[in-house]
Amino acid sequence: MIPGAVLGWDMGAALALARALGVNPLIAAELLPEIEAVMVRKLNEQMEGHRDG
């Protein structure tokens, strides 16, 4: 953990949510890491902007 930074998702929870929503688990496992990477980068950029100004 890093205070004030997002490191990633709980992939077990993300896959469980995908399963509950009826998403094919193989597709979810393939796509979630890429979606997570974009989300983490954008959230950290937003948080950095709020600290600077």
C-alpha positions as CSV (number, residue, x, y, z in Angstrom):
1,M,0.0,0.0,0.0
2,I,1.1,3.5,-0.8
3,P,-0.8,6.3,1.0
4,G,-2.6,8.5,-1.5
5,A,-2.2,6.2,-4.4
6,V,-4.3,3.5,-6.1
7,L,-2.3,0.4,-6.9
8,G,-4.9,-1.9,-8.4
9,W,-8.1,-3.8,-8.0
10,D,-8.9,-6.9,-6.1
11,M,-9.0,-9.2,-9.1
12,G,-10.8,-12.0,-7.3
13,A,-13.6,-9.6,-6.5
14,A,-13.6,-8.2,-10.0
15,L,-13.9,-11.6,-11.5
16,A,-16.7,-12.6,-9.0
17,L,-18.6,-9.4,-10.1
18,A,-18.1,-10.3,-13.8
19,R,-19.3,-13.8,-13.1
20,A,-22.4,-12.5,-11.2
21,L,-23.1,-10.2,-14.2
22,G,-23.0,-13.1,-16.6
23,V,-19.7,-12.1,-18.2
24,N,-17.7,-15.0,-19.6
25,P,-14.9,-15.6,-17.1
26,L,-12.2,-16.2,-19.8
27,I,-13.1,-12.9,-21.4
28,A,-13.1,-11.1,-18.1
29,A,-9.7,-12.5,-17.2
30,E,-8.3,-11.3,-20.5
31,L,-9.8,-7.8,-20.4
32,L,-9.7,-6.8,-16.7
33,P,-6.0,-6.3,-16.4
34,E,-5.9,-3.8,-19.2
35,I,-9.0,-2.0,-17.9
36,E,-7.4,-2.0,-14.4
37,A,-4.2,-0.4,-15.8
38,V,-6.0,2.5,-17.4
39,M,-8.2,3.0,-14.3
40,V,-5.2,3.1,-12.0
41,R,-3.2,5.5,-14.1
42,K,-6.2,7.9,-14.5
43,L,-7.1,7.8,-10.8
44,N,-3.6,8.5,-9.8
45,E,-3.3,11.4,-12.3
46,Q,-6.5,12.9,-10.9
47,M,-5.3,12.5,-7.3
48,E,-1.9,14.0,-8.2
49,G,-3.7,17.0,-9.7
50,H,-5.8,17.6,-6.6
51,R,-2.7,17.6,-4.4
52,D,-0.9,20.1,-6.6
53,G,-3.7,22.6,-6.9
